[in-house]
Amino acid sequence: MAESGGVREVKSAARTVELLELLAARGDRPARLQELADELRVPRSSMYALLRTLISRGWVRTDATGSLYGIGLHALLTGTGYLDSDPRVRIVRPYLDEASEALGETIHLGRLDGRDVAYLATRESHEYLRTISRVGRRLPAHAGALGKALLAERPDEDLPEGPYQALTPHTHTGRESLAADLAGVRRRGYSVDREEGVLGIVGFGFALRYDNPAQDAVSCSVPVARLTPAHERRIVAVMREIRAKAEASVPAGSGSVVWR
């Protein structure tokens, strides 16, 4: 049984978390009982009992036939509670509005979570509207502006060996090419994602250094068709200013709870 800080992991709690994470990762693809039992390697009867418990408490939902399962409403309520309780998200949000108004492009706030970046807030461009919000979703850190800005704050020795998942033909899939890119991020002071995460989209990422190493970053995403050299220079200038304002608004030792 796994241990954390010398305390033995509670098997039933770990299984519940694994189930919820699995359902959340499937998005709009509901799962059947046997699929979930096979994926988590638990007896079908045990999985059914766990699902019924979570359904009764709103963490899992099922269809009219009772044969398909998906993530429940209470997962959203808990996620919203996380965002509402995080003082840094509250502080940075107004600067996302400011950047969006100044640039007319999509602005993101993300946080490093293992090998991924989780999206905490987004201000969508009026010119390019996504049909699905990114808030609460994850992207591999090696494949986007937010993630590369944060990886560059850490030594290359921390990078996994690879190969890395390719989201587009432009994604870094090898450790050496990613490390070379991160060296450029350190020289410039910001990252550039040229269609590495999403085809047709270029991103510019800026680590927020109110933590050491930085855990949060902001980015600006723009369609390739609308990105001119002059617009790119303006994006960089505005986002550098936004970063400076955000960092100055979260002083060290400000009295906020430091989570880990």
ZIBELDA-V56247 format. One record per residue. RES is the residue in one letter. PHI is phi in radians with two decimals (none if undefined). Layout:
BEGIN
res=RES phi=PHI
res=RES phi=PHI
END
This chain:
BEGIN
res=M phi=none
res=A phi=-1.19
res=E phi=-2.17
res=S phi=-2.38
res=G phi=1.07
res=G phi=1.45
res=V phi=-1.83
res=R phi=-1.20
res=E phi=-1.20
res=V phi=-1.45
res=K phi=-1.05
res=S phi=-1.17
res=A phi=-1.19
res=A phi=-1.08
res=R phi=-1.14
res=T phi=-1.11
res=V phi=-1.11
res=E phi=-1.05
res=L phi=-1.13
res=L phi=-1.10
res=E phi=-1.14
res=L phi=-1.14
res=L phi=-1.12
res=A phi=-1.12
res=A phi=-1.18
res=R phi=-1.35
res=G phi=1.06
res=D phi=-1.58
res=R phi=-1.92
res=P phi=-1.09
res=A phi=-1.99
res=R phi=-1.66
res=L phi=-0.94
res=Q phi=-1.14
res=E phi=-1.02
res=L phi=-1.18
res=A phi=-1.09
res=D phi=-1.18
res=E phi=-1.11
res=L phi=-1.67
res=R phi=1.00
res=V phi=-2.22
res=P phi=-1.04
res=R phi=-0.99
res=S phi=-1.14
res=S phi=-1.18
res=M phi=-1.12
res=Y phi=-1.10
res=A phi=-1.11
res=L phi=-1.15
res=L phi=-1.08
res=R phi=-1.11
res=T phi=-1.12
res=L phi=-1.25
res=I phi=-1.11
res=S phi=-1.12
res=R phi=-1.84
res=G phi=1.48
res=W phi=-1.48
res=V phi=-2.28
res=R phi=-2.12
res=T phi=-2.34
res=D phi=-1.47
res=A phi=-1.09
res=T phi=-1.50
res=G phi=1.31
res=S phi=-1.93
res=L phi=-2.08
res=Y phi=-2.28
res=G phi=-2.54
res=I phi=-1.17
res=G phi=-1.73
res=L phi=-1.09
res=H phi=-1.15
res=A phi=-1.14
res=L phi=-1.13
res=L phi=-1.08
res=T phi=-1.19
res=G phi=-1.09
res=T phi=-1.11
res=G phi=-1.08
res=Y phi=-1.06
res=L phi=-1.12
res=D phi=-1.18
res=S phi=-1.57
res=D phi=-1.54
res=P phi=-1.12
res=R phi=-1.27
res=V phi=-1.09
res=R phi=-1.07
res=I phi=-1.22
res=V phi=-1.39
res=R phi=-0.87
res=P phi=-1.05
res=Y phi=-1.30
res=L phi=-1.13
res=D phi=-1.06
res=E phi=-1.10
res=A phi=-1.14
res=S phi=-1.07
res=E phi=-1.15
res=A phi=-1.27
res=L phi=-1.85
res=G phi=1.22
res=E phi=-2.08
res=T phi=-1.39
res=I phi=-2.09
res=H phi=-2.17
res=L phi=-2.11
res=G phi=-2.35
res=R phi=-2.31
res=L phi=-1.22
res=D phi=-2.41
res=G phi=1.16
res=R phi=-1.68
res=D phi=-2.09
res=V phi=-2.01
res=A phi=-1.73
res=Y phi=-1.45
res=L phi=-1.78
res=A phi=-2.79
res=T phi=-2.53
res=R phi=-2.09
res=E phi=-1.37
res=S phi=-1.21
res=H phi=-1.27
res=E phi=-1.54
res=Y phi=-2.43
res=L phi=-1.70
res=R phi=-1.37
res=T phi=-1.43
res=I phi=-2.21
res=S phi=-1.19
res=R phi=-1.46
res=V phi=-0.99
res=G phi=1.52
res=R phi=-1.74
res=R phi=-2.20
res=L phi=-2.42
res=P phi=-0.95
res=A phi=-1.06
res=H phi=-1.31
res=A phi=-1.95
res=G phi=-2.69
res=A phi=-1.13
res=L phi=-1.03
res=G phi=-1.11
res=K phi=-1.17
res=A phi=-1.07
res=L phi=-1.41
res=L phi=-1.10
res=A phi=-1.19
res=E phi=-1.41
res=R phi=-2.12
res=P phi=-1.17
res=D phi=-1.07
res=E phi=-1.09
res=D phi=-1.40
res=L phi=-1.22
res=P phi=-1.16
res=E phi=-1.16
res=G phi=1.57
res=P phi=-1.22
res=Y phi=-1.70
res=Q phi=-1.12
res=A phi=-1.69
res=L phi=-1.57
res=T phi=-2.49
res=P phi=-1.12
res=H phi=-1.73
res=T phi=-1.22
res=H phi=-1.16
res=T phi=-2.02
res=G phi=-2.10
res=R phi=-1.12
res=E phi=-1.16
res=S phi=-1.20
res=L phi=-1.16
res=A phi=-1.07
res=A phi=-1.12
res=D phi=-1.10
res=L phi=-1.13
res=A phi=-1.10
res=G phi=-1.17
res=V phi=-1.06
res=R phi=-1.14
res=R phi=-1.17
res=R phi=-1.33
res=G phi=1.65
res=Y phi=-2.77
res=S phi=-1.77
res=V phi=-2.27
res=D phi=-1.99
res=R phi=-1.72
res=E phi=1.08
res=E phi=-1.48
res=G phi=-1.75
res=V phi=-2.45
res=L phi=-1.09
res=G phi=1.53
res=I phi=-2.15
res=V phi=-1.95
res=G phi=-2.16
res=F phi=-2.20
res=G phi=-2.01
res=F phi=-2.35
res=A phi=-1.19
res=L phi=-1.72
res=R phi=-1.63
res=Y phi=-1.48
res=D phi=-2.04
res=N phi=-2.35
res=P phi=-1.30
res=A phi=-1.05
res=Q phi=-1.86
res=D phi=-1.98
res=A phi=-2.62
res=V phi=-2.06
res=S phi=-2.55
res=C phi=-2.16
res=S phi=-1.98
res=V phi=-2.51
res=P phi=-1.08
res=V phi=-0.96
res=A phi=-1.11
res=R phi=-1.85
res=L phi=-1.67
res=T phi=-1.76
res=P phi=-0.98
res=A phi=-1.16
res=H phi=-1.16
res=E phi=-1.08
res=R phi=-1.07
res=R phi=-1.17
res=I phi=-1.01
res=V phi=-1.08
res=A phi=-1.11
res=V phi=-1.17
res=M phi=-1.22
res=R phi=-1.11
res=E phi=-1.16
res=I phi=-1.09
res=R phi=-1.05
res=A phi=-1.05
res=K phi=-1.16
res=A phi=-1.13
res=E phi=-1.11
res=A phi=-1.21
res=S phi=-1.51
res=V phi=-2.13
res=P phi=-1.19
res=A phi=-1.11
res=G phi=1.17
res=S phi=-1.36
res=G phi=1.66
res=S phi=-1.25
res=V phi=-1.14
res=V phi=-1.72
res=W phi=-1.53
res=R phi=-2.55
END
